[in-house]
Amino acid sequence: MPSVQDLGQAISRHPNPVKMIFLGFDLWLEVLGSGKVATALFKKGGIPTTEEELVKTAKVPLMAVGGTMVISVDMTLPPDGFRLAP
């Protein structure tokens, strides 16, 4: 049964920088409660915004880990499953 620690190890071993983390429902709840998730702002193209962005730039808040890895619940995964995408 994968845990938050297993997820962290998989992210660190992934051959490419992880940009998207799909989580089964139970693991998603565990990650949300871990204290490691924060809202990050992204602009067109899925690019994280910076402090220097123009005010008129459209910014979308998404739940993310590490400021750049977006997390999402995926109901097609087992409750404790996950999938990483570059």
PESUL-V153841 format. One record per residue. N is the residue number from 1. OMEGA is omega in whole degrees, 0 to 359 (NA if undefined). D_CENTER is the distance of its C-alpha to the mean C-alpha in whole Angstrom. Layout:
BEGIN
n:omega:d_center
N:OMEGA:D_CENTER
N:OMEGA:D_CENTER
END
This chain:
BEGIN
n:omega:d_center
1:181:20
2:179:16
3:177:15
4:179:12
5:177:15
6:178:15
7:178:11
8:178:11
9:179:15
10:178:13
11:182:11
12:180:14
13:184:16
14:184:14
15:180:17
16:175:15
17:181:12
18:178:8
19:183:7
20:179:5
21:177:5
22:186:8
23:169:9
24:190:13
25:183:14
26:179:15
27:176:12
28:178:10
29:179:13
30:179:13
31:179:10
32:180:10
33:185:14
34:184:13
35:181:13
36:182:10
37:177:8
38:176:9
39:177:10
40:180:10
41:180:12
42:177:12
43:181:16
44:181:17
45:180:16
46:182:12
47:177:13
48:180:12
49:176:15
50:179:18
51:185:20
52:181:23
53:176:22
54:180:25
55:183:25
56:178:25
57:178:22
58:181:20
59:182:17
60:178:14
61:177:12
62:176:8
63:184:6
64:174:4
65:180:5
66:177:8
67:183:8
68:181:7
69:183:4
70:176:3
71:180:3
72:174:6
73:179:10
74:185:12
75:178:15
76:178:17
77:172:16
78:183:18
79:181:17
80:182:15
81:175:14
82:178:11
83:181:11
84:179:9
85:178:10
86:NA:11
END
